[in-house]
Amino acid sequence: MPIATADFEYVRTLVREQAAIVLEANKAYLVESRLGPVARAHGLDSIATLVGQLRGARGSRLHDHVVEALTTNETSFFRDIHPFDTLRTAVLPELVKQRAAVRRLSIWCAACSSGQEPFSIAMVIREHFPQLASWNVDILGTDLSEGMLARAAAGVYSQLEVNRGVPAPLLVKYFARDGAGWRLSPEIRRMVRFRGGNLARPWPLAPPVDLLMLRNVLIYFAVPTKHEILERAHRALAPDGVLFLGGTETTLGVHDGFERVAAGRTTYYRRR
Ligand SMILES: C[S@@+](CC[C@H](N)C(=O)[O-])C[C@H]1O[C@@H](n2cnc3c(N)ncnc32)[C@H](O)[C@@H]1O
């Protein structure tokens, strides 16, 4: 049955308030297709009953499950490839030079979904920067979705997921068969830690970040939220830190504290 207009509006408001995600008015079909399984998983007979329960109790686990179900978790290993080429050939070599005295590097993949992005960076470091083995390299992956974080922490991927981006030599070297899927080696899993984190809420204070990957998530937010998040990103970055956004995202017209650097076939941003 199609979702009632009032229920759709309730869900839109909930998702905007909890995750800052903007669901357009024409996305009722999306809400129906994503919330049907949530209702069934909670033993509820319809989306109307589900929304009725949501209205009855604020801030429950059910609210979290509904918000999570409405996030888009699309990701892949070495997604868009060019940013990873630029990391390997330009950004990381420069950062390694700049941090040689302190031998510390802080990398944050915000909105990391099921972990492919931070693990791709870990593989780049393991493959191409062996000198960092004795440094303090912190690779942090955060996301709103507990379900995605649990998947990331498990480090197990389907055949389809590894086919989408893992080069054969890295598959052989860093993955082992696990049933029908592939398990990342402990040496790569150990390099990344995962934590919950809502970009739409104030961020806890942390040491300056050298490399911030904030890719393919700003697209879901309204401009004032994008600005707020970029303002926090600006404060979180080290003065010479580097910010990567997704291929369709930009700071232009949203926050003027960044300069755009064209590098190879990609772009990244630095603080002005
Ligand atoms: C399309 S995926 C992008 C994954 C990865 N960064 C990439 O580029 O492949 C978007 C991710 O953003 C997360 N997300 C959405 N809203 C969020 C919020 N307010 N705070 C933190 N993460 C959020 C979703 O759970 C989802 O995993």
The ligand as a Gaussian input file, in Angstrom:
#p B3LYP/6-31G(d) Opt

LIG

0 1
 C       27.263000       6.943000      -0.600000
 S       28.051000       6.447000       0.874000
 C       29.698000       7.028000       0.595000
 C       30.751000       6.072000       1.100000
 C       32.199000       6.479000       0.807000
 N       32.546000       7.728000       1.416000
 C       32.446000       6.537000      -0.675000
 O       32.633000       7.626000      -1.220000
 O       32.449000       5.492000      -1.315000
 C       27.360000       7.640000       2.022000
 C       27.535000       7.240000       3.483000
 O       27.212000       8.396000       4.277000
 C       26.614000       7.962000       5.474000
 N       25.889000       9.084000       6.068000
 C       24.744000       9.670000       5.647000
 N       24.391000      10.684000       6.448000
 C       25.357000      10.750000       7.406000
 C       25.558000      11.585000       8.534000
 N       24.700000      12.556000       8.840000
 N       26.646000      11.369000       9.296000
 C       27.522000      10.376000       8.993000
 N       27.386000       9.548000       7.942000
 C       26.309000       9.738000       7.155000
 C       25.726000       6.794000       5.047000
 O       25.436000       5.932000       6.131000
 C       26.587000       6.145000       3.955000
 O       27.320000       5.062000       4.450000

